[in-house]
């Protein structure tokens, strides 16, 4: 018994086209979100620098995490056998756990700075 498998060519082509569409839709969404954030700032909304940094980081993290997921899914389409799938999954999980830990740490630092800044007496 072999653990080799193949995704039919037509199905692979459809999946790749779907991933391309998902990637393009996500890029449009991110551009729109960034544009909206800039518009709010340009209109003079009172956005504290800490809140601005948090929202900017959150958008950046979301973008990186979705891109990593799309890359992983696309790599799975080209897996040659079950071992390849398991290797790709292990790499993805390890990379995402590392990225999420780094993101949580950085977000915690940003929130701490923002809280300290907000607690400062106004002069």
N, C-alpha and C positions, 0 to 999 in steps of 0.2 A: 504494500500500500504506500502510495506516495502522498506527501503533504503538499505537493505542487498544485497550484490552481491558477486559473487565468480568468480575468474579467473579459467577457466578449468585447471585441473591438468596437462594435456599435455602442455598447453600454459605456465603455471607457470614454468614447468621444462625447457622448451625451453628458457624462459626469464632468468631464473637463470643461465643456462649454458652460455647464451650470456653475462650476467653481469660478470660471472667468467672470460670469455674470454676477455672482455673489461678491467677488472681489471688487468689481467695478461699482456695484451698488454700495458697498461699504465705503469705498473711497469717496463717493459722492456724498454719503451721509456724513463722513468725517469733515469734508470740506464745508458742508452746510453747517455743521455744529460749530466749527471754528469760526465761520463767518458770523453766525449768530452771536457767539461769545464776543467777537470783536465789535459788533454793532452795539451790543449792550454797553460795553465799555465806552465806545465812542459817544453814546448818548448821555454820558455823564452819570450813569448809575453809580451809586455809592457802593462800590465793590472793594472791600478791604483787600490789601495785597495778599494776605494769607488765603482768603477765599479764592482769589484769582489763581493763585499758585496751585491750590488743591484741585480746582476744576480743570486747569491746564494739564496737571499730572494725570488726573482721572481719564481725560480724553486720550492722552498719550498711552497710558496703560491699556485702555480698552482697544485702541488701535493695534498695539503690539500683540495683545492676547488673541484678538480675532485673526490677525495676520498669521500668527503661529498656528492657530487651529486650521485655517485654510491651507497653509503649507503642509501640515501634517496629513490632512485629508487627501490632498493632491498626491503626496508621496505614497499613501496607501493604494492609490489607483495603480501605481507602478510596481507594487510589491510582487515578487516572483514566487514566493512560497510562504508558508506559515511562519517559518523562522524569521523571514524578512519583516513580516507584519509585527511579530513580537518584538523585534529589535527596534522598529520604528516607534511602536507604542511605548516601549521602555524609555527611549530617548526623549520622546515628547513629554511624557509624564515627569521625568527628571528635570527637563528644561523648564517646564511650566511651574513645578514646585519651587525651583530656584528663583525663577522670575517673580512668582507671587510673594515669596519671602522677602526678596529685595524690594518689591513694590510696597509691601506692608510696612517694612522698616522705614523706607523713605517717606511714606505717607504719614507715619507716626511722627517723624521728625518735623515734617511740615506743619502738622497739626499742633505740635508742642510749641513751635516758634510762633505760630499764629495766636495761640492762647496766651503766650507770654506777652506778645505785642499788644493784644487786646486788653490785657490786665494792667499795662503801663498807665500811670496817671497822665492825663492830658495836660500839656503845659500851655 
